[in-house]
Amino acid sequence: MSEKKKDPSILDGFKAFLMRGNVVDLAVAVVIGAAFTNIVNSVVKGVINPLVGAFGTKDLDKYSSCLKSPCDFDEATGTATSGIPIMWGTVLSATLTFVITAAVVYFLMVLPMSKYLARQAARQKARENTQEVIEVTELAVLKEIRDALVAQRGSGHSDSER
C-alpha cells in the first residue's frame, strides 16, 4: 500500500503565515503608526493651527474659497447650504500633518538608523580588512618558513646524497 502525503490544511498555512516574523513586525508598526498619527494630529491642531490662526481663523478647516457665490454654511453641521465651497484649509491642514509626520519619521527614525547602519557597515568592513591582513600575514610567514626550509635542505645536503 502506498501512503498518501497529507497536504497542509488552510489553517496550518494561515498559522505559518501569522507566525512569520515580518507579519508581527508589520502589526507592531501599524499600531505604533496609529498612535503616532494621534500625536501628530494633536501637534497640528494644538500648535500649528493656532500659529496659522494668528493670521486668520484659529481652525484651518474654516479656510475656504467660494467657487459659486454665495457660500453659506450651517454652523451646526459644518456643511455648505448654498454655493460651491473649495475647502482649501482642510487640504492645508492635511498637508501640514503629512509634512510634520514625514519630518519626524525622517529625523527621528530614518536618519539615525541610516547613520547606525553605516557605522555598523564600516565596523564590519574594518573587521574584514583586519581579517584579510592577518590571513595575508600568516601566508607570508608560512612562505618564509617554507623558503627557509628549502634553503636549509639545499645548503645542508647535496643532490647526490638524496
C-alpha positions, 0 to 999 in steps of 0.5 A, a space after each residue: 500500500 502506498 501512503 498518501 502525503 497529507 497536504 497542509 490544511 488552510 489553517 496550518 498555512 494561515 498559522 505559518 503565515 501569522 507566525 512569520 516574523 515580518 507579519 508581527 513586525 508589520 502589526 507592531 508598526 501599524 499600531 505604533 503608526 496609529 498612535 503616532 498619527 494621534 500625536 501628530 494630529 494633536 501637534 497640528 491642531 494644538 500648535 500649528 493651527 493656532 500659529 496659522 490662526 494668528 493670521 486668520 481663523 484659529 481652525 484651518 478647516 474654516 479656510 475656504 474659497 467660494 467657487 459659486 457665490 454665495 457660500 453659506 454654511 450651517 454652523 451646526 453641521 459644518 456643511 455648505 447650504 448654498 454655493 460651491 465651497 473649495 475647502 482649501 484649509 482642510 487640504 492645508 491642514 492635511 498637508 501640514 500633518 503629512 509634512 510634520 509626520 514625514 519630518 519626524 519619521 525622517 529625523 527621528 527614525 530614518 536618519 539615525 538608523 541610516 547613520 547606525 547602519 553605516 557605522 555598523 557597515 564600516 565596523 564590519 568592513 574594518 573587521 574584514 580588512 583586519 581579517 584579510 591582513 592577518 590571513 595575508 600575514 600568516 601566508 607570508 610567514 608560512 612562505 618564509 618558513 617554507 623558503 627557509 626550509 628549502 634553503 636549509 635542505 639545499 645548503 645542508 645536503 647535496 643532490 647526490 646524497 638524496 
